[in-house]
Amino acid sequence: MALNGSGWMELSGGERRLLAALEDGLPLVPRPYQAVGERVGLGEAEVIETLRRLAARGVIRRLGLIVRHRELGYRANAMTVWDVPDMAVPDAAAALTRLPFVTLCYRRPRRPPLWPYNLFAMVHGKDRALVEAEVEEATLAAGLSGRPRAVLFSRRCFKQRGARYAPKEATAWMTPTAAS
């Protein structure tokens, strides 16, 4: 990873433009990387290769998809959190991610004394009882029976968006205006 003297990663102008162009997500077109490339002056292959390099350097950890699950009828959505010994997290997480109904799984630091949990897994469903049964199945499959846990069902939906790398005014030049 290339860090400058202040601890920040060194990025070229093209890399910064590409990251800024991705902040609002990929366009829903047959060739999204080509469309993004046209916005920043790169070819489709250059966009893909640049993203690979940024991932290899740790600048990008993942590219994801945001599904508006509530609009698809998934209203029984539960985040289950466990307090797992740190050494056991990799194996437990691997077991959870193998389950087809676990849609998200990650580790976060504990925040004692109020938040002892460090392993998180999301289950989206249309039926609360089914989601509760899947949480139990996940707990057993990951060897987490008897571990402290909480099952947190969503009460409302928050706006989801991708990462922000630069203030919008810094990237305003990339968006064509009515005059252009």
Residue pairs with C-beta under 8 A, 6 or more apart in sequence:
1 9
1 57
1 58
1 59
2 9
2 10
2 57
3 9
3 10
4 10
9 57
9 58
9 59
11 19
11 59
14 40
14 41
14 42
14 50
15 50
15 54
15 59
16 165
16 166
17 40
17 41
17 171
17 174
18 36
18 40
18 42
18 47
18 50
18 51
18 54
19 54
19 59
19 60
19 165
19 166
20 165
20 166
20 170
20 171
20 174
21 36
21 39
21 40
21 171
21 174
22 36
22 162
23 162
23 163
23 164
23 165
23 166
23 171
24 161
24 162
25 66
25 162
26 32
26 33
26 35
26 36
27 35
27 36
29 35
31 44
33 44
33 47
33 48
33 51
34 43
34 44
34 47
36 42
36 47
37 43
37 44
37 46
37 47
39 174
40 47
40 174
42 50
51 60
51 63
54 60
55 61
64 162
66 160
66 161
66 162
68 160
69 77
69 124
70 77
70 157
73 126
74 124
74 125
74 126
75 126
76 124
76 125
76 126
76 127
76 128
76 130
76 131
76 153
77 122
77 123
77 124
77 125
77 131
77 153
77 154
78 122
78 123
78 125
78 131
78 132
78 135
78 151
78 152
78 153
78 154
79 120
79 121
79 122
79 151
79 152
79 154
80 120
80 121
80 122
80 123
80 135
80 138
80 139
80 149
80 150
80 151
80 152
81 117
81 119
81 120
81 149
81 150
81 152
82 92
82 117
82 118
82 119
82 139
82 144
82 147
82 148
82 149
83 110
83 116
83 117
83 118
83 119
83 147
83 148
83 149
84 92
84 118
84 119
84 144
84 147
86 118
88 143
89 107
89 118
89 119
91 142
91 143
92 119
92 142
92 143
92 144
93 105
93 106
93 107
93 119
93 142
95 141
95 142
95 143
96 102
96 105
96 119
96 121
96 138
96 141
96 142
97 105
98 141
99 134
99 137
99 138
99 141
101 123
101 125
101 134
101 138
102 121
102 122
102 123
102 138
103 122
103 123
103 124
104 120
104 121
104 122
105 119
105 120
105 121
105 122
106 119
106 120
107 118
107 119
107 120
108 117
108 118
108 120
109 118
110 116
110 117
110 118
116 148
117 148
117 149
117 150
119 144
121 138
123 131
123 134
123 135
123 138
124 131
125 131
125 134
128 153
131 153
132 151
135 151
138 144
139 145
139 147
139 149
